[in-house]
Amino acid sequence: MMAQDFIHDAVRNAILKDGWTITDDPLKLVFEELRLFADLGAERTLAAMRGTEKIAVEIKSFRRRSSVDEFEDALGQYNVYRDVLTEIEPERQLFLAISKDIFSDFFQGKGIQFILRKQRISLLIVDVESEEILEWIKR
């Protein structure tokens, strides 16, 4: 298991404030010989007996010297988790959680936006100071 990301607690608290229940911290993903760990698993009950909505969240703070290198690593990890979830829990949607600062500074680049759209990366934008979710971008 990897160490928790720098903004892990802020993201976790923001998800709780948004009405979700944290079910796994971390979320274990087992498929064939793979034993993987997404940062969080959460769920909430939908109104009118529509069932339960489930998410998996991978948290990235982008604190390395090169945001591009960290972006490449995050995409690889995200895609592996998404593929495994498709097989073992297709009802669970995966999100990449990032701070509002990295979203406004790095993720607004045209090339980054192109890759996010092309790769269908769902984002969870969090204000880490107030521990609030600012935006869900589902793709």
C-alpha positions in Angstrom: 0.0 0.0 0.0 1.3 3.5 -0.9 1.6 6.3 1.6 -1.4 8.7 1.8 -1.3 11.7 -0.5 -0.6 15.2 1.1 -4.2 16.3 0.5 -5.8 12.9 1.5 -7.6 14.1 4.7 -8.9 17.3 3.1 -10.4 15.3 0.2 -11.8 12.7 2.5 -13.5 15.4 4.7 -14.9 17.1 1.6 -16.5 13.9 0.4 -18.0 13.4 3.8 -19.3 17.0 3.9 -20.9 16.3 0.5 -23.1 13.6 1.9 -21.1 10.5 1.1 -20.2 7.6 3.3 -16.6 6.5 3.2 -16.7 2.7 2.8 -13.0 2.1 2.2 -9.8 3.9 3.0 -8.1 2.7 0.9 -10.3 0.8 -1.6 -8.8 -2.6 -2.4 -9.1 -3.6 -6.0 -8.5 -7.3 -6.6 -8.5 -8.7 -10.2 -6.7 -11.9 -11.2 -3.1 -11.5 -9.8 -3.5 -7.7 -9.3 -3.8 -6.2 -5.8 -4.3 -2.5 -6.2 -5.4 0.3 -3.8 -7.4 3.4 -4.8 -7.3 6.0 -2.2 -11.0 6.0 -1.2 -14.2 4.2 -1.8 -17.5 6.0 -1.0 -21.2 5.6 -1.6 -24.5 7.4 -1.0 -28.1 6.4 -1.2 -30.0 7.9 -4.1 -33.5 9.2 -3.7 -36.7 7.5 -4.8 -35.4 4.0 -4.3 -32.9 4.3 -7.2 -30.3 2.4 -5.2 -26.8 3.4 -4.2 -24.2 5.5 -6.1 -20.6 4.3 -5.6 -17.4 6.1 -6.4 -13.7 5.4 -6.2 -11.3 8.3 -5.7 -7.6 8.5 -6.5 -6.1 11.6 -4.9 -3.1 13.5 -6.4 -1.5 16.7 -4.9 0.9 17.4 -7.8 3.7 18.4 -5.5 6.6 17.0 -7.6 8.9 19.3 -9.5 7.4 18.3 -12.8 3.6 18.5 -13.0 3.7 16.8 -16.4 5.5 13.8 -15.0 3.0 13.5 -12.2 0.2 13.9 -14.7 1.5 11.1 -16.8 1.8 8.8 -13.7 -1.7 9.8 -12.5 -3.2 9.0 -15.9 -1.5 5.6 -16.0 -2.8 4.8 -12.5 -6.2 6.1 -13.3 -6.6 4.0 -16.4 -5.5 0.8 -14.7 -7.9 1.4 -11.9 -10.7 2.2 -14.3 -10.1 -0.9 -16.3 -10.1 -3.1 -13.2 -13.2 -1.4 -11.9 -15.0 -2.1 -15.2 -14.5 -5.8 -14.5 -15.1 -6.1 -10.8 -17.4 -3.2 -9.9 -18.8 -1.6 -13.1 -21.3 0.5 -11.2 -18.5 2.3 -9.3 -17.3 5.5 -11.0 -13.7 6.6 -10.7 -12.6 10.2 -10.0 -9.2 11.8 -9.9 -9.3 14.3 -6.9 -7.1 17.4 -7.2 -6.9 20.7 -5.4 -8.5 23.8 -6.9 -5.1 25.4 -7.1 -3.6 22.7 -9.4 -6.9 22.7 -11.4 -6.7 26.4 -12.1 -2.9 26.5 -12.6 -2.0 23.3 -14.5 -5.3 21.6 -15.6 -6.5 24.6 -17.6 -3.8 24.1 -20.3 -5.2 23.3 -23.7 -3.1 20.2 -24.0 -4.1 18.9 -20.6 -7.8 19.6 -21.3 -7.5 17.7 -24.6 -6.0 14.7 -22.8 -8.6 14.8 -20.1 -11.4 14.8 -22.7 -9.8 12.2 -24.9 -9.0 9.9 -22.0 -12.5 10.6 -20.3 -10.9 11.4 -17.0 -13.5 12.4 -14.3 -12.3 15.0 -11.9 -13.2 16.0 -8.3 -12.0 19.5 -7.6 -11.5 20.2 -3.9 -10.8 23.4 -1.9 -8.3 21.8 0.5 -8.5 24.7 2.9 -12.2 24.7 3.5 -12.4 20.9 2.7 -15.2 21.4 0.2 -16.0 19.9 -3.2 -16.1 22.7 -5.7 -16.9 20.7 -8.8 -17.6 17.2 -10.1 -16.5 16.8 -13.7 -18.0 13.4 -14.9 -16.7 12.0 -18.2 
